[in-house]
């Protein structure tokens, strides 16, 4: 991430155009669409594990942002050499450790190893693990490797783990716009819809949390939710009050709106198949594609 000399608790270090242009995975020969699929599935794995571990959404969101930073740019880490599922576990453990809701390494290992073995439908994460989970057969994560991966992740990020989320700003902006408490029945669903857009943006292939500050994400979520629900907003350019320009607002809104269709496309592409979550599985997938392209 680009250095931010005046970084505050309300802003994040953002990715530079050079970092967004390519990645270590693509330099290793991994197709961009496969990279996006693996990163999307890994973020969903973090979300499901966080729910099972009873972690607040704030911690889960911070872990996903940290994991996204880990993969970003030519100087980031690539899927050719790093197990995505292990990086996901390390990111969640690292984020929860200094929080008010830390998790024990053994609990985290149990959840991640079972999730990666069973691969349930992450669109409806279970409230708890099944009582008779099948044995883990694919490179289970160990305690020693978790700690090693945590240290490796910290080193790659230059210990820059600060993440500012748009969730608190969303509440403040809704109150400023007199939308909270809801002024009408039609506006009652707006806070929940806007919050859903903010959370879904965590999984965006456009990496919205790495390209835009929290205030822009919060404003775009409110704007999009209001348009979808038919809630009237001020006719003036109210987003400028929150230091967001029209062009940036439009870009983020388009990114948030496209998430549903993109996620549905991912489900169709991988229907009946497992998205690779280890370096070995990724290499096999790349080799399989190469053989199909060359008629072998």
CORKA-V844597 format. One record per residue. N is the residue number from 0. SS is DSSP state (helix for helix, strand for strand, loop for the rest). PHI is phi in whole degrees, -180 to 180 (NA if undefined). PSI is psi in radians with two decimals (NA if undefined). Layout:
<<N | SS | PHI | PSI> <N | SS | PHI | PSI>>
//
This chain:
<<0 | loop | NA | 2.62> <1 | loop | -69 | 2.43> <2 | loop | -64 | 2.48> <3 | loop | -123 | 1.63> <4 | loop | -64 | -0.45> <5 | loop | -113 | 0.64> <6 | loop | -62 | 2.30> <7 | loop | -119 | 3.12> <8 | loop | -73 | -0.14> <9 | loop | -103 | -0.05> <10 | loop | -127 | 2.88> <11 | loop | -126 | 2.72> <12 | loop | -70 | 2.28> <13 | loop | -105 | 2.70> <14 | loop | -74 | 2.53> <15 | loop | -86 | 2.83> <16 | helix | -56 | -0.63> <17 | helix | -65 | -0.66> <18 | helix | -71 | -0.53> <19 | helix | -83 | -0.29> <20 | helix | -69 | -0.68> <21 | loop | -151 | 3.14> <22 | loop | -146 | 2.91> <23 | helix | -63 | -0.64> <24 | helix | -63 | -0.77> <25 | helix | -68 | -0.62> <26 | helix | -65 | -0.46> <27 | loop | -83 | -0.02> <28 | loop | 97 | 0.17> <29 | loop | -84 | 2.19> <30 | loop | -58 | 2.57> <31 | helix | -62 | -0.65> <32 | helix | -69 | -0.62> <33 | helix | -68 | -0.71> <34 | helix | -60 | -0.79> <35 | helix | -63 | -0.69> <36 | helix | -64 | -0.78> <37 | helix | -65 | -0.76> <38 | helix | -66 | -0.64> <39 | helix | -65 | -0.81> <40 | helix | -65 | -0.63> <41 | helix | -67 | -0.70> <42 | helix | -64 | -0.68> <43 | helix | -66 | -0.60> <44 | helix | -64 | -0.75> <45 | helix | -62 | -0.76> <46 | helix | -61 | -0.83> <47 | helix | -65 | -0.74> <48 | helix | -65 | -0.71> <49 | helix | -62 | -0.67> <50 | helix | -65 | -0.79> <51 | helix | -65 | -0.55> <52 | loop | -86 | 0.07> <53 | loop | 60 | 0.67> <54 | loop | -89 | 2.59> <55 | loop | -64 | 2.66> <56 | helix | -60 | -0.52> <57 | helix | -58 | -0.78> <58 | helix | -68 | -0.74> <59 | helix | -62 | -0.78> <60 | helix | -63 | -0.75> <61 | helix | -62 | -0.68> <62 | helix | -64 | -0.70> <63 | helix | -66 | -0.68> <64 | helix | -65 | -0.77> <65 | helix | -62 | -0.73> <66 | helix | -64 | -0.70> <67 | helix | -64 | -0.71> <68 | helix | -61 | -0.65> <69 | helix | -61 | -0.61> <70 | helix | -88 | -0.24> <71 | loop | -85 | 2.40> <72 | loop | 90 | 2.80> <73 | loop | -66 | -0.36> <74 | loop | -94 | -0.01> <75 | loop | -78 | -2.95> <76 | loop | -99 | 2.60> <77 | loop | -108 | 2.78> <78 | loop | -78 | -0.14> <79 | loop | -72 | -0.53> <80 | loop | -117 | -0.31> <81 | loop | -114 | 2.31> <82 | loop | -71 | 2.09> <83 | helix | -61 | -0.68> <84 | helix | -66 | -0.57> <85 | helix | -72 | -0.70> <86 | helix | -64 | -0.64> <87 | helix | -64 | -0.78> <88 | helix | -64 | -0.73> <89 | helix | -65 | -0.70> <90 | helix | -64 | -0.75> <91 | helix | -69 | -0.71> <92 | helix | -64 | -0.76> <93 | helix | -63 | -0.69> <94 | helix | -73 | -0.68> <95 | helix | -77 | -0.47> <96 | helix | -54 | -0.89> <97 | loop | -85 | 0.06> <98 | loop | -87 | -3.12> <99 | loop | -78 | -0.11> <100 | loop | -130 | 1.11> <101 | loop | -69 | 2.73> <102 | loop | -118 | 2.58> <103 | loop | -74 | 2.54> <104 | helix | -57 | -0.65> <105 | helix | -66 | -0.70> <106 | helix | -65 | -0.74> <107 | helix | -65 | -0.74> <108 | helix | -63 | -0.74> <109 | helix | -61 | -0.78> <110 | helix | -67 | -0.85> <111 | helix | -66 | -0.74> <112 | helix | -65 | -0.63> <113 | helix | -72 | -0.69> <114 | helix | -65 | -0.73> <115 | helix | -73 | -0.38> <116 | helix | -83 | -0.73> <117 | helix | -89 | -0.52> <118 | loop | 47 | 1.13> <119 | loop | -70 | 3.07> <120 | loop | -73 | 1.84> <121 | helix | -70 | -0.19> <122 | helix | -70 | -0.39> <123 | helix | -134 | 1.31> <124 | loop | -59 | 2.42> <125 | loop | -71 | 2.70> <126 | loop | -75 | -0.39> <127 | loop | -154 | 2.82> <128 | loop | -71 | 2.60> <129 | loop | -62 | 2.54> <130 | loop | -62 | -0.54> <131 | loop | -120 | 1.22> <132 | loop | -67 | 2.46> <133 | loop | -66 | 2.70> <134 | loop | -64 | 2.55> <135 | loop | -76 | 2.21> <136 | loop | -119 | -0.10> <137 | loop | -118 | 1.62> <138 | loop | 45 | 1.17> <139 | loop | -63 | 2.50> <140 | loop | -76 | 2.32> <141 | loop | -104 | 2.89> <142 | helix | -61 | -0.78> <143 | helix | -63 | -0.72> <144 | helix | -70 | -0.56> <145 | helix | -62 | -0.80> <146 | helix | -67 | -0.67> <147 | helix | -64 | -0.73> <148 | helix | -68 | -0.64> <149 | helix | -62 | -0.79> <150 | helix | -64 | -0.71> <151 | helix | -64 | -0.74> <152 | helix | -64 | -0.76> <153 | helix | -61 | -0.74> <154 | helix | -64 | -0.76> <155 | helix | -65 | -0.53> <156 | loop | -90 | 0.08> <157 | loop | 54 | 0.61> <158 | loop | 60 | 0.38> <159 | loop | -94 | 1.55> <160 | loop | -112 | 0.16> <161 | loop | -67 | 2.27> <162 | loop | -135 | 2.10> <163 | loop | -102 | 2.24> <164 | loop | -102 | 2.68> <165 | loop | -82 | -0.12> <166 | helix | -59 | -0.86> <167 | helix | -63 | -0.66> <168 | helix | -65 | -0.60> <169 | helix | -58 | -0.80> <170 | helix | -63 | -0.79> <171 | helix | -62 | -0.75> <172 | helix | -67 | -0.68> <173 | helix | -63 | -0.70> <174 | helix | -67 | -0.69> <175 | helix | -64 | -0.62> <176 | loop | -86 | 0.13> <177 | loop | 60 | 0.62> <178 | loop | -106 | -0.03> <179 | loop | -142 | 2.01> <180 | loop | -62 | 2.69> <181 | loop | -60 | 2.26> <182 | loop | -78 | -0.25> <183 | loop | -153 | 2.82> <184 | helix | -58 | -0.61> <185 | helix | -67 | -0.43> <186 | helix | -91 | -0.04> <187 | loop | -65 | -0.54> <188 | loop | -88 | -0.14> <189 | helix | -62 | -0.81> <190 | helix | -58 | -0.73> <191 | helix | -68 | -0.68> <192 | helix | -67 | -0.73> <193 | helix | -65 | -0.70> <194 | helix | -64 | -0.65> <195 | helix | -63 | -0.68> <196 | helix | -66 | -0.67> <197 | helix | -64 | -0.72> <198 | helix | -71 | -0.70> <199 | helix | -67 | -0.47> <200 | helix | -65 | -0.34> <201 | helix | -62 | -0.47> <202 | helix | -98 | 0.07> <203 | loop | -64 | 2.31> <204 | loop | -67 | -0.27> <205 | loop | -84 | -0.03> <206 | loop | 54 | 0.96> <207 | helix | -61 | -0.54> <208 | helix | -74 | -0.25> <209 | helix | -102 | -0.14> <210 | helix | -114 | -0.21> <211 | loop | -140 | 2.57> <212 | loop | -76 | 2.82> <213 | helix | -57 | -0.61> <214 | helix | -64 | -0.66> <215 | helix | -68 | -0.67> <216 | helix | -65 | -0.73> <217 | helix | -65 | -0.78> <218 | helix | -64 | -0.77> <219 | helix | -64 | -0.67> <220 | helix | -64 | -0.72> <221 | helix | -66 | -0.80> <222 | helix | -60 | -0.82> <223 | helix | -68 | -0.76> <224 | helix | -63 | -0.71> <225 | helix | -65 | -0.70> <226 | helix | -64 | -0.72> <227 | helix | -68 | -0.61> <228 | helix | -96 | -0.10> <229 | loop | 73 | 0.49> <230 | loop | -86 | 2.28> <231 | loop | -78 | 2.28> <232 | loop | -111 | 2.90> <233 | loop | -54 | 2.44> <234 | loop | -74 | -0.31> <235 | loop | -77 | 2.99> <236 | loop | -79 | 1.30> <237 | helix | -65 | -0.43> <238 | helix | -65 | -0.42> <239 | helix | -68 | -0.42> <240 | helix | -62 | -0.52> <241 | helix | -99 | 0.35> <242 | loop | 63 | 0.76> <243 | loop | -127 | 2.22> <244 | loop | -83 | 2.83> <245 | helix | -61 | -0.74> <246 | helix | -64 | -0.78> <247 | helix | -65 | -0.72> <248 | helix | -58 | -0.81> <249 | helix | -62 | -0.72> <250 | helix | -64 | -0.80> <251 | helix | -68 | -0.69> <252 | helix | -61 | -0.77> <253 | helix | -62 | -0.73> <254 | helix | -63 | -0.76> <255 | helix | -67 | -0.71> <256 | helix | -66 | -0.52> <257 | loop | -81 | -0.16> <258 | helix | -63 | -0.74> <259 | helix | -61 | -0.82> <260 | helix | -66 | -0.68> <261 | helix | -66 | -0.74> <262 | helix | -64 | -0.68> <263 | helix | -64 | -0.67> <264 | helix | -63 | -0.67> <265 | helix | -64 | -0.71> <266 | helix | -63 | -0.66> <267 | helix | -71 | -0.72> <268 | helix | -62 | -0.71> <269 | loop | -103 | 0.31> <270 | loop | -59 | 2.13> <271 | loop | 81 | 0.00> <272 | loop | -127 | 2.77> <273 | loop | -96 | 2.34> <274 | loop | -71 | 2.29> <275 | loop | -63 | 2.34> <276 | loop | -122 | 0.07> <277 | loop | -124 | 2.80> <278 | helix | -61 | -0.67> <279 | helix | -64 | -0.74> <280 | helix | -66 | -0.66> <281 | helix | -64 | -0.77> <282 | helix | -63 | -0.68> <283 | helix | -65 | -0.68> <284 | helix | -65 | -0.72> <285 | helix | -64 | -0.74> <286 | helix | -65 | -0.69> <287 | helix | -64 | -0.74> <288 | helix | -63 | -0.72> <289 | helix | -62 | -0.72> <290 | helix | -67 | -0.67> <291 | helix | -67 | -0.70> <292 | helix | -66 | -0.51> <293 | loop | -101 | 0.16> <294 | loop | 68 | 0.55> <295 | loop | -103 | NA>>
//
